[in-house]
Amino acid sequence: MIHPQAIVHSAAKLGANVHVGPFSVIGEGVEIGDNTWIGPHVVISGPTRIGCDNRIYQFVSLGEAPQHLGYNGEPTRLEIGDRNVIREYCTFNRATAAGGGVTKVGDDNFIMAYCHVAHDCIVGSKTIFANSSSLAGHVQVGDCAVLGGFTMVHQFCRIGAYCMTAVNTVTFKDVPPYLMVGGNTAIPHGLNLRGLKRHGFSDEAIEALKRSYRSVYRSDNLLAEALAELEPLAQEFPEVRFFTQFIAESERGIVR
């Protein structure tokens, strides 16, 4: 399943039924799981580990050295899970030693063309990155988040689970779970209600999250007051606990 015009390093490890297209280059220290399809003109540098059943389209670059002036060739790595779709011209970089040593992408993600995942990022599972979305270094993206086209996320920011960003969103702060945000710079536009219903959140949980949103974003409460007010609700609903804990742990501050 390896095209004769592909170059695969002798120290690379490929699982069963791996397809490698013409002119692709698989480097030393690369591990690729079973049934992964790699199109033409793909470059994968190591150390990189890719799981099973992924589809990686032409002109993608994975596992190249981080774009960081402090990187001095340390053996950092990129890890990608299973069943991801990575479309044309995407770039995922390895980590820096100071940032933890690993850039990580989970399972079942759909990454559209021209997206960038920088060094030391942690991306969850079942996310969607629309075309040209970019993460700066050390960004964390929660499960089931949706990034609209041309979304830009500043370094060290967190994007909470089940969020949705509008096209051309730029955020310099954390985006709590369940929100819709948009603009440059990003501001909240309510809960991602359609996404919550699509993912099977109960009516009771959604109503509790609506109360939580109003307390944080539609009242005169200081943030600490809002979190204190929501504590009884957080004890009843794990979804609210997840929301308030994310806010309490924010180091950059949240979009407001």
Secondary structure, 3 states (H helix, E strand, C coil): CECCCCEECCCCEECCCCEECCCCEECCCEEECCCCEECCCCEECCCEEECCCCEECCCCEEEECCCCCCCCCCCCEEEECCCCEECCCCEEECCCCCCCCEEEECCCCEECCCCEECCCCEECCCCEECCCCEECCCCEECCCCEECCCCEECCCCEECCCCEECCCCEECCEECCCEEEECECCEEEEECHHHHHHCCCCHHHHHHHHHHHHHHHCCCCCHHHHHHHHHHHHHHCHHHHHHHHHHHCCCCCECC
